[in-house]
Structure formats: C-alpha cells, structure tokens
Amino acid sequence: MLLRDGVTALLFVPALQTRLMDATAVSSHSAFNVVNGLGAFLAGTPVTAGPRSAPA
C-alpha cells in the first residue's frame, strides 16, 4: 500500500506542478497587461486634458 501511494504521487505531482506553473504564468502576464494599460491611461490623462493641467 505504501509503495502504491508513493508511485501514485510520483506520477501525479509533476503534472500538477506543470499546471500550477502554467496558471501562475498566465496570471502574472494578465497582471502585467492590466498594469501596462493603466500606466498608459494615467500617463495620457494630462496630455488629453490640455496644456493648463500639465505642470510647467
């Protein structure tokens, strides 16, 4: 029974680790895209508001 449990763990753990790494990679890319878009929006806000709102 102990041998069977060990073999089962050896078979399933690499697959689970791969799925976890893929999920982590996807979420970090998504977070980067959101922050990148937010930065572009915030940087463009003074430009679109006109010359009076931008610091001299």
C-alpha positions, -999 to 999 in steps of 0.1 A, spaced: 0 0 0 28 24 9 46 16 -24 14 22 -44 9 56 -27 44 66 -35 42 56 -71 9 74 -74 25 106 -60 54 103 -84 30 100 -113 7 129 -104 30 155 -88 49 166 -120 16 171 -139 1 191 -110 33 212 -108 32 219 -145 -5 230 -143 3 253 -113 33 269 -132 11 275 -162 -16 291 -141 10 313 -124 25 323 -157 -9 332 -171 -19 353 -141 13 372 -140 10 380 -177 -25 392 -171 -15 414 -142 13 429 -163 -11 437 -191 -35 454 -167 -8 475 -151 6 484 -185 -28 496 -197 -34 515 -165 0 532 -168 -7 543 -204 -41 556 -193 -27 576 -164 2 590 -185 -22 601 -212 -47 618 -190 -27 651 -186 -20 651 -223 -56 648 -233 -67 674 -206 -47 702 -223 -18 724 -215 -33 741 -184 -34 709 -163 1 698 -171 29 712 -148 51 739 -164 
